[in-house]
Amino acid sequence: MTEALPILTQRRIEAAFAKGIFDEMKAELGEAAAKRILSGAVVKLARKAAAEMAKQAPGGEPSLDSFRAIQPRWTAEDALHIDVLAATDSEFHFNVTRCRYAEMYRAMGLAELGALLSCNRDGAFCEGYDPRLKLERTQTLMGGASHCDFRYRWQEAPPE
């Protein structure tokens, strides 16, 4: 089995490729349509990646603990500085105080697409990982806030 790339490295590679495709779509279809298409593709990819990671949870049964266990993939390469506020069986709350993803997109001249390429994935990832995993986030560094406020909750009973 090969070691998975750190997510920051993976996003850097994807962003360079996505920019070329986005520029072509923007020229052909206009900026709004290009952003809508890119956003839709990113959301689908996030759900699919999450479903694959969920299958790797112990016993193939995802939980908040198994979700927390994969967090080092996102923080590798000093990608995120986080302050954990709560880590219980049903809640995982933290603030991101430095985001090298946002810094990377800005350095690549992709500040306008950074939220679509990364922040946009977070809620979709929850949907693909397990419908019991919920995310509430009201602000992001990419959007100009002082920090990102991630508030994950695990609902034991699946929504009806």
C-alpha positions in Angstrom: 0.0 0.0 0.0 1.4 3.4 -0.9 1.4 6.3 1.5 -1.3 8.9 0.7 -0.1 12.4 -0.2 -0.6 15.1 2.5 -3.7 17.0 1.5 -1.8 20.3 1.2 0.4 18.8 -1.5 -2.6 17.2 -3.2 -4.5 20.5 -3.2 -1.5 22.3 -4.7 -1.4 19.9 -7.6 -5.2 20.0 -8.1 -5.3 23.8 -7.9 -2.7 24.2 -10.7 -4.7 21.8 -12.9 -8.1 23.3 -11.9 -6.9 26.9 -12.8 -6.2 25.9 -16.4 -9.6 24.2 -16.7 -11.4 27.1 -15.0 -9.7 29.7 -17.3 -10.9 27.7 -20.3 -14.5 27.3 -19.0 -14.5 31.0 -18.0 -13.5 32.1 -21.6 -16.2 29.8 -23.1 -19.0 30.0 -20.7 -18.5 33.0 -18.5 -17.2 33.3 -14.9 -20.5 32.4 -13.2 -21.0 29.2 -15.1 -17.3 28.3 -14.7 -17.5 28.7 -10.9 -20.8 26.8 -10.8 -19.3 23.8 -12.7 -16.1 23.9 -10.7 -18.0 24.0 -7.4 -20.2 21.1 -8.4 -17.3 19.0 -9.4 -15.4 19.7 -6.2 -18.4 18.8 -4.1 -18.8 15.5 -5.9 -15.1 14.7 -5.5 -15.3 15.5 -1.8 -18.2 13.2 -1.2 -16.5 10.4 -3.1 -13.2 10.8 -1.2 -15.1 10.8 2.1 -17.0 7.7 1.3 -13.7 5.9 0.5 -12.2 7.1 3.8 -15.2 6.0 5.7 -14.8 2.5 4.3 -11.3 2.5 5.9 -12.8 3.2 9.4 -12.3 0.4 11.9 -14.8 -2.3 11.1 -16.0 -0.2 8.2 -18.2 1.7 10.6 -17.4 5.4 10.6 -17.7 7.4 13.8 -16.6 10.8 15.1 -13.5 9.0 16.5 -12.6 7.6 13.1 -13.2 11.0 11.6 -10.8 12.7 14.1 -8.2 10.0 13.4 -7.9 11.1 9.7 -7.4 14.8 10.6 -3.6 14.5 10.5 -3.9 14.2 6.7 -5.2 17.8 6.6 -2.8 19.2 9.1 0.3 17.5 7.7 3.1 19.8 6.4 2.0 22.3 9.1 -1.0 23.0 6.9 -3.4 24.1 9.7 -2.9 25.6 13.1 -5.8 24.5 15.2 -7.1 25.2 18.7 -9.3 22.3 19.8 -12.2 23.6 21.9 -14.2 20.3 22.5 -13.5 16.7 21.6 -16.2 14.4 23.0 -18.0 11.3 21.7 -20.5 13.6 19.9 -18.7 16.9 19.3 -15.4 18.0 17.7 -15.0 21.8 17.8 -11.9 23.7 16.8 -10.8 27.0 15.4 -8.2 27.2 12.6 -5.9 30.1 13.3 -3.6 29.6 10.4 -4.4 28.0 7.1 -1.6 27.3 4.6 -4.2 26.2 2.1 -5.5 29.8 1.9 -1.9 31.1 1.9 -1.1 28.7 -1.0 -4.1 29.7 -3.1 -3.2 33.4 -2.6 0.4 32.7 -3.6 -0.8 30.9 -6.7 -3.0 33.8 -7.7 -6.1 31.7 -6.9 -7.5 33.7 -4.0 -10.9 34.0 -5.8 -11.0 30.2 -6.2 -9.6 29.1 -2.9 -13.0 28.8 -1.2 -14.4 26.7 -4.1 -11.3 24.4 -4.2 -11.0 23.8 -0.4 -13.6 25.4 2.0 -16.4 24.2 -0.3 -15.3 20.6 0.3 -15.9 20.5 4.1 -19.6 20.1 4.3 -19.7 17.8 1.3 -17.1 15.7 3.0 -19.4 15.2 6.0 -22.2 14.1 3.7 -20.0 11.5 2.0 -18.4 10.3 5.2 -21.6 9.6 7.1 -24.9 11.4 7.2 -24.7 11.5 11.0 -21.7 13.8 10.8 -22.7 17.5 10.6 -20.6 20.6 10.2 -21.5 24.2 11.2 -19.0 26.8 10.2 -19.8 30.5 10.1 -16.5 32.0 8.9 -13.2 31.2 7.3 -9.8 32.6 7.0 -10.1 32.3 3.2 -13.2 34.6 3.5 -11.2 37.2 5.5 -12.2 36.2 9.0 -9.7 36.0 11.9 -10.2 32.2 12.1 -12.3 29.3 10.7 -14.8 28.0 13.2 -15.3 24.3 12.7 -18.1 22.8 14.8 -18.6 19.1 14.0 -21.4 17.1 15.6 -22.2 13.4 15.5 -25.9 12.6 15.6 -26.3 9.0 16.6 -29.7 8.5 15.1 -29.5 9.0 11.3 -31.8 11.8 10.0 -35.1 10.6 8.7 
